[in-house]
Amino acid sequence: MSVRHVSITIGPMETVTLKLDRRHIQRLKNHAESTGRSQAAVVRDLIDRHLGRRKPSLHEQAKDLCGAVSGARDTSTRKLAGYGRN
């Protein structure tokens, strides 16, 4: 099996050298090109996704708004002309 080295350097970040076979290198290049991102950005994203850091859920992002809206608790109790059964 042939092994190539891919070095990833980003601004003030450290350099990491990965040993990947040709198949993985090609998959990384193809994905980076198809998404318009650098190979380093793709690798960082994959590390974040697969090693624990995730984007917060919608509930986590908006939980401070829960209960902030006043009005009928069950809007289905309001009588609206032209909707549903009359």
FENPE-V317504 format. One record per backbone hydrogen bond with DSSP energy under -0.5 kcal/mol. NH is the residue of the N-H (numbers start at 1). CO is the residue of the C=O. If there is no record, write none. Layout:
nh;co
NH;CO
NH;CO
This chain:
nh;co
4;20
6;18
8;16
9;7
13;10
16;8
18;6
18;16
20;4
20;18
22;2
25;21
26;22
27;23
28;24
29;25
30;26
31;27
32;28
33;29
34;30
35;31
36;32
36;33
37;32
42;38
43;39
44;40
45;41
46;42
47;43
48;44
49;45
50;46
51;47
61;57
62;58
63;59
65;62
66;62
66;63
68;65
75;73
77;74
78;75
80;78
81;79
83;80
